């Protein structure tokens, strides 16, 4: 699947999420690593997003994950930045920092050159 198809799918999923958040009077905060703000862009491209989207943390580096979200540096070393444990720690940091009940985090390897 190419990037455009993935982005189209993401827009569809975010629209569904937005509808649920508005019905329940909730707001979303997110933390992104490899996507570098793409999720926040998709969210804020939707008309009326200010009713349900609050903030995003772009934590591309390990230091940013630690400083902005409180992700333990040892966890990143032990589990790797691209791990379920770090994704969970990122979302916990978002909830703690934002005070919101709904949060998402993204970490992984992105880009045409892949990664290690």
C-alpha positions, 0 to 999 in steps of 0.5 A: 500500500502506498503512502497516499492510500495509507493517508486516505485510510488514516483520514477515514479513521480519524473522521470516525474517531472525531465523530465519537469524540464529539458525541462524547464531548471528549478531546484528543491529544497525541504524541508522534515520533516517526510520523513527524506531525502527520497525525496532527495534520490529518486531525486539524485538516478536518473542519471543526477539529478545534472541538475535539483535538487539543494538542500534539507532541512531536517527539522524534528524538529519544531525548524529546520522548524523555524530556517532553513525555517523561519516557524513561531513557532506560526503557528506550535503551532496553526496549528500543524506541520502536517498541510497544513499551515505549509507545505505551509510555509515550501515551501515558506521558501525553495523558499525564501532561495534557490531563485528557482521557483520550490519547494516542501515540505513534512510534516506528520506522518511516521513510523511503530509506527504512531504518534499523 
